[in-house]
Amino acid sequence: MTRRVLFCAVLLLAAFIAAAQPSPEEFLGYPIGERFTSYDRILEYFNALAKSSSLITLQQIGETYEHRPLVLATITSAKNRAALDDIRRNAALLANGEGDVAAIAKSTPAIVWLAFGVHGNESSSAEAAMLTAYQLVKEPKVLDDLVVLIDPLQNPDGRERYVSWFKRTVGAKPNPNPDAFEHQEPWPGGRFNHYLIDMNRDWAWLSQRETQARVAAYTQWYPQVFVDFHEMGYQSTYFFPPDAKPINAHLPKDVEEWLDVFGRANAAEFSKRNWPFFVAESFDLFYPGYGDSWPSLHGAVGMTYEVAGHSHGGVAVERDDKTILRLSDRVQRHFTTAMTTVRTAAQNREQLLKYTHQAARAQIDSGENVFLIVPGSPNFNTLVDLLQKQNVRVEMLSAPSTLKATRVDRANAESHAFPAGTVVVSTRQPLGGLANTLLEKAPAFSKGYVEAQREKAEADEPDDFYDLTTWSLPLAMNVEAWEAATPVTGTAAYQKSAPPAFRNGAYGYLIDGMDPNLYRFAGRLLDNDINFSVSDSEVAVGDRSFARGTMIILKGNNKDTLDATLAKLVSDSAVAVVPLESGWSGGTAFGSEKIHHVKKPKIGLVGGPGTNATSYGMLWHTLDIDTPIPHNTLALESLRGIDLHDFDVLVFPDGSYADRLGKRGVEKIKAWVSDGGTIVAVKGANAFLREKDVEVSKLKPWEPPKKKDDDKDKVEERYNDYRVPGSAFRTTMNDRSFLTFGVPRSPAVLIEGTDAFLPVSHKVDNIITIDAKDPLISGVAWPESIDRLKGSVYVVSEPFGRGQVITFADDPIFRLFWRGTLPVFLNAVLYSPSFPR
């Protein structure tokens, strides 16, 4: 009898709790999926839920560039909430391969992180986040076994851009006609964040403040399961793992077994509802910057879930089979996989906790190689800082050492002398798989995958490469690095060298051309109207030599307040400044004609419809945040109406510019370049500059050799040209040009696509050229692609009248981590007006 009374009391309490929690529909005043919910209302709902239930709390973990809060909801039982510090401590122990794994697994809840809406125009998932949170506090049965973290909207800025446009565009009723205005999202779209960066490619590179905040929060929890909710084309169905091949070779060995466990659970629920789905197609687990592969490299079961919809889905859209796909349908499918994942994780709690521990121990016990990163390159600190932000353990040689190792851009091992201070990264550490992935020359593909893609290429079918086939940080950042097959001794804790303290100079100041912070400092100097010069050859001061591109600041042509202003700027930018006591000390005299005064450049970055949004975004973020340099952003179609002589440099991102400017706009651009202006063109932008009515560029794309009339072999006609799916190539560079200031050696360049440009006739204008003998360093490229790229130009400077056109064959700062060619771009925008043709 007592038990029955107690049971009834528990049921009544549960019913009271459930009644006390407002459902999304009750709070918002409409059913979820009837319309889009704005981010402020989503946050208000989560706050209301937290006020009405002790099972959920909200924490702000960061802020977007548009100053919207990034929040994380923690949902768990009262018992677990009282022990959260211990739970986090135990999770950290497991992630580091430490602790009594059996005792921890027996007593500790597993942690599940559900991340919604990293792509803003994949808009159903934030609606599903509200339903999921409500269901968990309404039916808290699983919460003794779990801590569930809900990231309700990873990309508030992008989603608000999409949703606000949609609300302005839709009529009184949604129009399911896929050709209707409401299904035609305008430039730049809501997929990306404020700076138009794809944050589902940024987990490994941490270029965006949203990613940085999320990674910092991740390392407070170390979840066992991480799900990233997405959308795909509206004609599709639903995807959940198992993933397609390739699978990253450095993931824990049992990851595919766990993907199968969760996949079968989701398949069972979808089958009950007669919902179609697919697995093991399209979406791989290879590139390390995804929101599934990055957690997987940290010992979680990382998964991507994709529902049909995307920006073309709107609130309702008619598909080819005449069915109507509604926002509510998309929400229900994401809600179903979210809850199924939570329940499956609860059922497998102990095994999941052990899996995280085993993943770390496997690396600690069997990591086989060591990377050595040699100091001296401008991006050395940037690379090491990134590893440390990723919690990869780094050490350094305490004394010079000669070791047998293979340079990352080469094939054979050799004996090499490494200086003290060389950074040492052993893969015998909990994140050894991540370290290997980020530093190795080339990733390994799943068996048979590349061969299958070659068969497709030969059959003139599209390949299945989903993303890049290389991302090696030493190659991307042009930093000398080596790989050794045996342990390295004689290491100590890594200590970053601090720049020398600022000291007043009687005559002026000098900053070496290879200083890693030189360009940020240049931007600050321009902001403060400080005059400076750069040298086009090495500078000798006493017994010291400084690289080409060295910056000189003289007191004679600056204000009396120079010393005080520089002291503050130096402190803020961490640049190493050498004081000069006289205009000549036996080396270079600072009135030399080899030293060029830098005119303050008037830079315009062109964006808007016609330009590629992410290409624009990468350049915008570079000039605005990464290396702040005074500039203006300009709408492409406004160029025909503004006075171009207000600018010295115009930057044209990748894009399709045809017919965007009209005859008047084209004539203005031609006259402006001829009068001394500089165009910096990226990738597809050069096609516009080569058009018959424009012709400010004479660059010639590669074409197959023409066959003679009597040649029996016909030129192959193809629907799908041989493409390079993101691979790294060797180069040679003109080390006498101002465009290669700050570049310590010929950089590896990243190539995507099918295009290649022939070198121009004047050798001096071919600034960076793909190696003609053995160009491919890392990644996949078919022989046909390699043949056309051999000897092609990557950066070329062409004169036009008194001006010039500088073309980059591909994005020079790809995803903001490919920094080896960043100085070339910055030299182009900063120094072109000071180095006229």
Backbone hydrogen bonds, N-H to C=O, Kabsch-Sander energy under -0.5 kcal/mol:
donor,donor_aa,acceptor,acceptor_aa,energy
5,V,1,M,-2.5
6,L,2,T,-2.6
7,F,3,R,-2.8
8,C,4,R,-2.5
9,A,5,V,-2.5
10,V,6,L,-2.3
11,L,7,F,-2.2
12,L,8,C,-2.7
13,L,9,A,-2.5
14,A,10,V,-2.6
15,A,11,L,-2.5
16,F,12,L,-2.6
17,I,13,L,-2.8
18,A,14,A,-2.7
19,A,15,A,-2.3
20,A,16,F,-1.7
21,Q,17,I,-1.0
21,Q,18,A,-0.6
27,F,23,S,-2.5
28,L,24,P,-2.9
29,G,25,E,-2.3
33,G,35,R,-0.7
34,E,31,P,-2.2
42,I,38,S,-2.0
43,L,39,Y,-2.6
44,E,40,D,-2.0
45,Y,41,R,-2.3
46,F,42,I,-2.3
47,N,43,L,-2.5
48,A,44,E,-2.4
49,L,45,Y,-2.6
50,A,46,F,-2.2
51,K,47,N,-2.0
52,S,48,A,-1.5
53,S,49,L,-0.9
56,I,53,S,-0.8
57,T,74,T,-1.9
59,Q,72,L,-1.8
61,I,59,Q,-0.6
61,I,70,L,-2.7
62,G,70,L,-1.2
64,T,68,R,-2.8
67,H,64,T,-1.8
70,L,62,G,-2.5
71,V,69,P,-0.5
72,L,59,Q,-2.4
73,A,150,I,-2.8
74,T,57,T,-2.7
75,I,73,A,-0.5
75,I,148,V,-2.9
76,T,55,L,-2.1
77,S,143,L,-1.4
81,R,77,S,-2.6
82,A,78,A,-1.7
83,A,80,N,-1.3
84,L,81,R,-1.1
87,I,83,A,-2.4
88,R,84,L,-2.7
89,R,85,D,-2.1
90,N,86,D,-2.7
91,A,87,I,-2.5
92,A,88,R,-2.2
93,L,89,R,-2.0
94,L,90,N,-2.4
95,A,91,A,-2.4
96,N,92,A,-1.2
97,G,94,L,-2.0
98,E,93,L,-3.3
101,V,99,G,-1.3
104,I,100,D,-2.7
105,A,101,V,-2.7
106,K,102,A,-1.7
107,S,103,A,-1.5
108,T,104,I,-2.0
110,A,145,D,-2.2
112,V,147,V,-2.6
113,W,225,V,-2.8
114,L,112,V,-0.6
114,L,149,L,-3.3
115,A,113,W,-0.6
115,A,227,V,-3.1
116,F,114,L,-0.5
116,F,151,D,-2.6
117,G,229,F,-0.9
118,V,229,F,-0.6
120,G,118,V,-0.6
120,G,190,G,-0.8
120,G,191,R,-0.9
122,E,119,H,-1.9
123,S,121,N,-1.0
125,S,122,E,-0.7
127,E,123,S,-0.5
127,E,124,S,-0.6
128,A,124,S,-2.0
129,A,125,S,-1.9
130,M,126,A,-1.0
131,L,127,E,-1.4
132,T,128,A,-2.6
133,A,129,A,-2.3
134,Y,130,M,-2.3
135,Q,131,L,-2.6
136,L,132,T,-2.1
137,V,133,A,-1.8
138,K,134,Y,-2.0
139,E,135,Q,-2.5
142,V,139,E,-0.6
143,L,140,P,-1.6
144,D,141,K,-0.6
145,D,142,V,-1.2
146,L,142,V,-0.6
147,V,110,A,-2.3
148,V,75,I,-2.8
149,L,112,V,-3.5
149,L,147,V,-0.6
150,I,73,A,-2.5
150,I,148,V,-0.5
151,D,114,L,-3.0
151,D,149,L,-0.6
154,Q,116,F,-2.5
155,N,117,G,-1.3
159,R,155,N,-2.2
160,E,156,P,-2.6
161,R,157,D,-1.7
162,Y,158,G,-2.0
163,V,159,R,-3.5
164,S,160,E,-2.3
165,W,161,R,-1.3
166,F,162,Y,-2.7
167,K,163,V,-2.7
168,R,164,S,-1.5
169,T,165,W,-1.3
170,V,166,F,-2.8
171,G,173,K,-0.5
180,A,177,N,-2.3
183,H,180,A,-2.0
184,Q,181,F,-2.3
185,E,183,H,-0.6
189,G,186,P,-1.2
193,N,197,I,-1.6
196,L,193,N,-2.0
199,M,197,I,-1.0
201,R,198,D,-1.7
202,D,199,M,-0.9
203,W,289,G,-1.8
205,W,202,D,-0.6
206,L,202,D,-2.8
212,Q,208,Q,-2.5
213,A,209,R,-2.2
214,R,210,E,-2.2
215,V,211,T,-2.7
216,A,212,Q,-2.0
217,A,213,A,-2.0
218,Y,214,R,-2.5
219,T,215,V,-1.9
220,Q,217,A,-1.6
221,W,218,Y,-1.9
222,Y,218,Y,-3.1
224,Q,111,I,-2.2
225,V,111,I,-1.8
226,F,301,V,-2.2
227,V,113,W,-2.5
228,D,303,M,-2.8
229,F,115,A,-2.6
229,F,227,V,-0.5
230,H,305,Y,-3.3
232,M,307,V,-2.4
234,Y,309,G,-0.6
236,S,233,G,-1.8
239,F,306,E,-3.0
240,F,278,F,-1.3
244,A,283,F,-2.7
248,N,285,L,-3.2
249,A,444,A,-0.6
251,L,248,N,-1.6
255,V,252,P,-1.8
257,E,254,D,-0.5
258,W,254,D,-1.8
259,L,255,V,-2.2
260,D,256,E,-1.7
261,V,257,E,-1.8
262,F,258,W,-2.3
263,G,259,L,-2.3
264,R,260,D,-2.7
265,A,261,V,-1.6
266,N,262,F,-2.4
267,A,263,G,-2.6
268,A,264,R,-2.1
269,E,265,A,-1.6
270,F,266,N,-2.5
271,S,267,A,-2.5
272,K,268,A,-1.8
273,R,269,E,-1.1
274,N,271,S,-1.1
275,W,270,F,-2.5
278,F,238,Y,-2.7
280,A,242,P,-3.2
283,F,281,E,-3.2
284,D,282,S,-0.7
285,L,244,A,-0.5
285,L,246,P,-1.7
290,Y,287,Y,-1.0
294,W,290,Y,-1.7
296,S,292,D,-1.6
297,L,293,S,-2.0
298,H,295,P,-1.4
299,G,296,S,-1.5
300,A,295,P,-2.1
301,V,224,Q,-2.7
302,G,300,A,-1.1
303,M,226,F,-2.6
305,Y,228,D,-2.3
306,E,239,F,-2.3
307,V,230,H,-1.7
308,A,237,T,-2.1
309,G,232,M,-1.6
313,G,310,H,-1.7
314,G,310,H,-0.6
314,G,311,S,-0.6
317,V,325,L,-2.0
318,E,176,P,-3.1
319,R,323,T,-2.8
322,K,319,R,-2.2
325,L,317,V,-2.9
325,L,323,T,-0.6
326,R,324,I,-0.6
327,L,315,V,-2.8
328,S,33,G,-0.7
330,R,326,R,-1.9
331,V,327,L,-2.4
332,Q,328,S,-2.4
333,R,329,D,-1.9
334,H,330,R,-2.1
335,F,331,V,-2.8
336,T,332,Q,-2.3
337,T,333,R,-2.2
338,A,334,H,-2.3
339,M,335,F,-2.4
340,T,336,T,-2.5
341,T,337,T,-2.4
342,V,338,A,-2.1
343,R,339,M,-2.5
344,T,340,T,-2.5
345,A,341,T,-2.5
346,A,342,V,-2.1
347,Q,343,R,-2.1
348,N,344,T,-1.1
349,R,346,A,-1.1
352,L,348,N,-2.4
353,L,349,R,-2.1
354,K,350,E,-2.2
355,Y,351,Q,-2.1
356,T,352,L,-1.9
357,H,353,L,-1.6
358,Q,354,K,-3.0
359,A,355,Y,-2.5
360,A,356,T,-1.6
361,R,357,H,-2.6
362,A,358,Q,-2.4
363,Q,359,A,-1.1
364,I,360,A,-2.3
365,D,361,R,-2.9
366,S,362,A,-1.4
367,G,363,Q,-2.0
370,V,484,A,-2.4
371,F,425,V,-2.8
372,L,482,W,-2.8
373,I,423,V,-2.6
374,V,372,L,-0.6
374,V,480,E,-2.3
377,S,374,V,-0.6
380,F,377,S,-2.0
383,L,379,N,-2.5
384,V,380,F,-2.3
385,D,381,N,-3.0
386,L,382,T,-1.9
387,L,383,L,-2.1
388,Q,384,V,-2.3
389,K,385,D,-2.5
390,Q,386,L,-1.6
391,N,388,Q,-1.9
392,V,387,L,-2.6
395,E,424,V,-2.5
396,M,492,A,-2.3
397,L,422,T,-2.5
398,S,490,G,-2.4
401,S,418,F,-2.5
403,L,401,S,-0.5
403,L,416,H,-2.6
405,A,403,L,-0.6
405,A,414,E,-2.7
406,T,483,E,-2.6
407,R,412,N,-0.5
408,V,481,A,-2.8
410,R,407,R,-2.5
414,E,405,A,-2.9
416,H,403,L,-2.9
418,F,401,S,-3.6
418,F,416,H,-0.6
421,G,397,L,-2.6
422,T,419,P,-1.6
423,V,373,I,-2.5
424,V,395,E,-2.6
425,V,371,F,-2.8
426,S,424,V,-0.5
427,T,369,N,-2.3
429,Q,427,T,-1.7
432,G,429,Q,-2.3
435,A,431,L,-2.6
436,N,432,G,-2.6
437,T,433,G,-2.3
438,L,434,L,-2.4
439,L,435,A,-1.9
440,E,436,N,-2.4
449,Y,446,S,-2.2
452,A,448,G,-1.9
453,Q,449,Y,-1.9
454,R,450,V,-2.2
455,E,451,E,-1.9
456,K,452,A,-1.7
457,A,453,Q,-2.5
458,E,454,R,-2.7
459,A,455,E,-1.5
460,D,457,A,-1.6
461,E,456,K,-2.8
469,T,726,G,-2.4
470,T,726,G,-0.5
473,L,438,L,-3.0
476,A,472,S,-2.9
477,M,473,L,-2.6
478,N,474,P,-0.5
478,N,475,L,-0.7
479,V,474,P,-2.1
482,W,372,L,-2.7
483,E,406,T,-2.6
484,A,370,V,-3.4
492,A,396,M,-2.6
494,Y,394,V,-0.9
507,Y,580,L,-3.1
508,G,580,L,-1.5
509,Y,553,I,-3.1
510,L,578,V,-1.9
511,I,551,M,-2.4
513,G,547,A,-0.5
515,D,512,D,-2.0
518,L,515,D,-1.7
521,F,517,N,-2.2
522,A,518,L,-2.4
523,G,519,Y,-2.0
524,R,520,R,-1.7
525,L,521,F,-2.4
526,L,522,A,-2.4
527,D,523,G,-2.1
528,N,524,R,-1.6
529,D,526,L,-1.3
530,I,525,L,-2.5
531,N,529,D,-0.5
533,S,552,I,-2.5
534,V,596,H,-2.3
535,S,550,T,-1.8
536,D,594,K,-2.8
539,V,546,F,-2.4
541,V,539,V,-0.5
541,V,544,R,-2.4
544,R,541,V,-2.2
546,F,539,V,-3.1
549,G,535,S,-3.1
550,T,547,A,-1.3
551,M,511,I,-2.6
552,I,533,S,-2.7
553,I,509,Y,-2.7
554,L,552,I,-0.5
555,K,507,Y,-2.2
557,N,554,L,-0.5
558,N,555,K,-1.6
562,L,559,K,-1.6
565,T,561,T,-2.4
566,L,562,L,-3.1
567,A,563,D,-2.2
568,K,564,A,-1.5
569,L,565,T,-2.3
570,V,566,L,-3.3
571,S,567,A,-1.6
572,D,568,K,-2.0
573,S,569,L,-2.0
574,A,570,V,-1.7
575,V,570,V,-0.5
577,V,575,V,-0.7
578,V,510,L,-3.2
580,L,508,G,-3.0
588,T,540,A,-2.8
590,F,583,G,-2.1
592,S,589,A,-1.8
595,I,592,S,-1.6
596,H,534,V,-3.4
596,H,594,K,-0.6
597,H,595,I,-0.5
598,V,532,F,-2.5
599,K,597,H,-0.8
603,I,601,P,-0.8
604,G,649,V,-2.8
605,L,632,N,-3.4
606,V,604,G,-0.6
606,V,651,V,-2.6
607,G,634,L,-3.0
611,T,608,G,-2.6
612,N,654,D,-3.6
616,Y,612,N,-2.6
617,G,613,A,-2.6
618,M,614,T,-2.6
619,L,615,S,-1.7
620,W,616,Y,-2.9
621,H,617,G,-3.0
622,T,618,M,-1.7
623,L,619,L,-2.3
624,D,620,W,-2.0
625,I,621,H,-2.9
626,D,621,H,-2.2
627,T,622,T,-3.1
629,I,623,L,-2.4
632,N,603,I,-2.3
634,L,605,L,-3.1
636,L,607,G,-3.0
638,S,635,A,-1.6
639,L,635,A,-0.5
639,L,636,L,-1.6
641,G,638,S,-1.8
642,I,638,S,-0.8
642,I,639,L,-0.5
644,L,642,I,-1.0
646,D,643,D,-1.8
647,F,644,L,-2.1
648,D,602,K,-2.7
649,V,602,K,-2.1
650,L,678,T,-2.6
651,V,604,G,-3.1
652,F,650,L,-0.6
652,F,680,V,-3.1
656,S,610,G,-2.6
657,Y,655,G,-0.5
660,R,657,Y,-2.0
665,G,661,L,-1.2
666,V,662,G,-2.3
667,E,663,K,-2.4
668,K,664,R,-2.1
669,I,665,G,-2.1
670,K,666,V,-2.5
671,A,667,E,-2.3
672,W,668,K,-2.4
673,V,669,I,-2.6
674,S,670,K,-2.4
675,D,671,A,-1.6
676,G,673,V,-2.0
677,G,672,W,-2.0
678,T,648,D,-2.4
679,I,804,Q,-2.2
680,V,650,L,-2.8
681,A,679,I,-0.6
681,A,806,I,-2.9
682,V,652,F,-2.3
683,K,681,A,-0.5
683,K,808,F,-3.5
685,A,682,V,-2.2
686,N,683,K,-1.7
687,A,684,G,-1.1
688,F,684,G,-0.7
688,F,685,A,-0.6
689,L,685,A,-1.3
690,R,686,N,-1.2
691,E,687,A,-0.5
691,E,688,F,-1.1
694,V,691,E,-1.8
695,E,691,E,-1.8
696,V,689,L,-1.6
697,S,689,L,-1.6
702,W,756,A,-3.3
711,D,708,K,-1.9
714,K,712,K,-0.6
721,D,719,Y,-0.6
724,V,753,G,-3.3
726,G,724,V,-1.1
726,G,751,I,-0.7
727,S,751,I,-2.0
728,A,778,S,-2.5
729,F,749,V,-2.3
730,R,775,P,-3.5
732,T,769,T,-2.6
734,N,767,I,-2.9
735,D,733,M,-1.0
737,S,734,N,-1.0
740,T,737,S,-1.5
741,F,738,F,-1.5
742,G,548,R,-0.7
743,V,740,T,-1.6
748,A,475,L,-0.6
749,V,729,F,-2.1
751,I,727,S,-2.6
753,G,724,V,-2.6
757,F,793,V,-0.5
758,L,700,K,-3.1
763,K,761,S,-0.8
765,D,762,H,-2.0
766,N,763,K,-1.5
767,I,765,D,-1.2
767,I,795,V,-1.2
768,I,795,V,-1.8
769,T,732,T,-2.9
770,I,792,S,-3.2
771,D,730,R,-2.3
777,I,728,A,-2.6
778,S,728,A,-1.4
785,S,782,W,-0.7
786,I,782,W,-2.4
787,D,783,P,-2.5
788,R,784,E,-1.3
789,L,785,S,-1.7
790,K,786,I,-1.9
791,G,770,I,-1.0
792,S,789,L,-2.4
793,V,757,F,-2.1
794,Y,768,I,-3.2
795,V,768,I,-1.9
796,V,807,T,-1.8
797,S,765,D,-2.4
798,E,796,V,-0.5
798,E,805,V,-3.0
800,F,803,G,-2.2
802,R,674,S,-2.5
803,G,800,F,-2.3
804,Q,677,G,-1.8
805,V,798,E,-2.7
806,I,679,I,-3.2
807,T,796,V,-2.6
807,T,805,V,-0.6
808,F,681,A,-2.8
809,A,794,Y,-2.9
814,F,811,D,-0.8
816,L,813,I,-2.5
817,F,814,F,-1.7
818,W,814,F,-1.9
819,R,817,F,-1.8
820,G,476,A,-2.9
822,L,819,R,-0.8
825,F,821,T,-1.5
826,L,822,L,-2.5
827,N,823,P,-2.9
828,A,824,V,-1.9
829,V,825,F,-2.0
830,L,826,L,-2.6
831,Y,827,N,-2.3
832,S,827,N,-0.6
832,S,828,A,-0.8
834,S,831,Y,-1.3
835,F,831,Y,-0.8
835,F,832,S,-1.2
837,R,802,R,-0.6
